Amino acid sequence: LQQSKTVLKNLMKHRHAWVFNEPVDPVKLGIPQYFEIIKHPMDLGTVKKRLDRGYYTDVSQFAQDVRLVFNNAQQFNKPETDVHKMAGIVREVFEQKFAKINPG
């Protein structure tokens, strides 16, 4: 899982990743319906905390949570929005980097 930490650290620095680095704050963002639509919120900061605390027992669990971040963003935000597009871009970067550490 050490390589996962490196992948995540680099991913969080991506120019489009900033919006995914901390939990969505529905009050601050004026989207009170967020938790009605998104039943399993996830963000890259939470993934980092989980990695640091040994929550994941294998890389597939890590990847599942990272993908959940982008799935949630694209589920909640319409395709024409910047957040939806940014999620697609950062997801692609993740998949490329993840494939290098987990070729199976």
C-alpha positions as CSV (number, residue, x, y, z in Angstrom):
1,L,0.0,0.0,0.0
2,Q,3.0,2.3,0.2
3,Q,2.8,2.9,-3.6
4,S,-0.9,3.8,-3.1
5,K,0.2,6.6,-0.8
6,T,2.5,7.9,-3.6
7,V,-0.2,7.7,-6.2
8,L,-2.7,9.5,-3.9
9,K,-0.2,12.2,-2.9
10,N,0.5,13.0,-6.6
11,L,-3.2,12.8,-7.5
12,M,-4.1,15.3,-4.8
13,K,-1.6,17.8,-6.3
14,H,-3.2,17.6,-9.8
15,R,-4.5,21.0,-10.9
16,H,-8.0,19.8,-11.1
17,A,-8.0,17.7,-7.9
18,W,-8.4,20.5,-5.3
19,V,-12.2,20.2,-5.3
20,F,-11.9,16.5,-4.3
21,N,-9.4,16.9,-1.5
22,E,-11.8,17.5,1.3
23,P,-15.4,16.5,2.2
24,V,-18.3,18.2,0.4
25,D,-19.8,20.8,2.7
26,P,-23.5,21.0,1.5
27,V,-24.2,24.1,3.7
28,K,-21.2,26.1,2.5
29,L,-21.8,25.1,-1.1
30,G,-25.6,25.7,-0.9
31,I,-26.5,22.2,-2.0
32,P,-28.7,20.9,0.9
33,Q,-29.8,17.9,-1.2
34,Y,-26.3,16.5,-1.5
35,F,-26.7,13.7,1.1
36,E,-30.1,12.7,-0.4
37,I,-28.4,11.9,-3.7
38,I,-25.0,10.8,-2.5
39,K,-25.4,8.0,0.1
40,H,-21.7,7.2,0.5
41,P,-19.7,10.5,0.5
42,M,-15.9,10.2,-0.1
43,D,-13.1,12.6,-0.7
44,L,-9.4,12.2,-1.3
45,G,-8.5,13.7,2.1
46,T,-10.5,10.9,3.8
47,V,-8.8,8.3,1.6
48,K,-5.4,9.7,2.7
49,K,-6.5,9.5,6.4
50,R,-7.6,5.9,5.9
51,L,-4.3,5.0,4.2
52,D,-2.3,6.6,7.0
53,R,-4.3,4.8,9.6
54,G,-4.0,1.4,8.0
55,Y,-7.8,1.1,7.2
56,Y,-7.2,-0.6,3.9
57,T,-6.0,-4.2,3.8
58,D,-5.4,-4.2,0.0
59,V,-5.0,-1.9,-2.9
60,S,-8.5,-2.8,-4.3
61,Q,-10.2,-1.2,-1.3
62,F,-8.1,1.9,-1.8
63,A,-9.0,2.1,-5.5
64,Q,-12.7,1.5,-4.7
65,D,-12.7,4.6,-2.4
66,V,-10.8,6.8,-4.9
67,R,-13.2,5.8,-7.6
68,L,-16.1,6.5,-5.3
69,V,-14.9,10.2,-5.1
70,F,-15.2,10.6,-8.8
71,N,-18.4,8.5,-9.2
72,N,-20.1,10.7,-6.6
73,A,-18.9,13.9,-8.3
74,Q,-20.2,12.8,-11.6
75,Q,-23.5,11.5,-10.2
76,F,-24.2,14.7,-8.4
77,N,-23.0,17.2,-11.0
78,K,-24.4,17.5,-14.5
79,P,-22.0,16.5,-17.4
80,E,-21.6,20.1,-18.6
81,T,-20.3,21.3,-15.2
82,D,-16.7,21.9,-14.4
83,V,-16.7,19.6,-11.4
84,H,-18.1,16.7,-13.6
85,K,-15.4,17.3,-16.2
86,M,-12.7,17.7,-13.6
87,A,-13.7,14.4,-12.0
88,G,-13.3,12.6,-15.4
89,I,-9.9,14.1,-15.9
90,V,-8.6,13.3,-12.4
91,R,-10.1,9.8,-12.6
92,E,-8.2,9.1,-15.8
93,V,-5.0,10.3,-14.2
94,F,-5.7,8.0,-11.3
95,E,-6.5,5.0,-13.5
96,Q,-3.2,5.4,-15.4
97,K,-1.1,5.7,-12.2
98,F,-3.0,2.9,-10.5
99,A,-2.4,0.6,-13.4
100,K,1.3,1.0,-13.0
101,I,1.3,-0.2,-9.4
102,N,-1.5,-2.8,-9.8
103,P,-1.1,-4.3,-13.3
104,G,-3.4,-7.2,-12.4
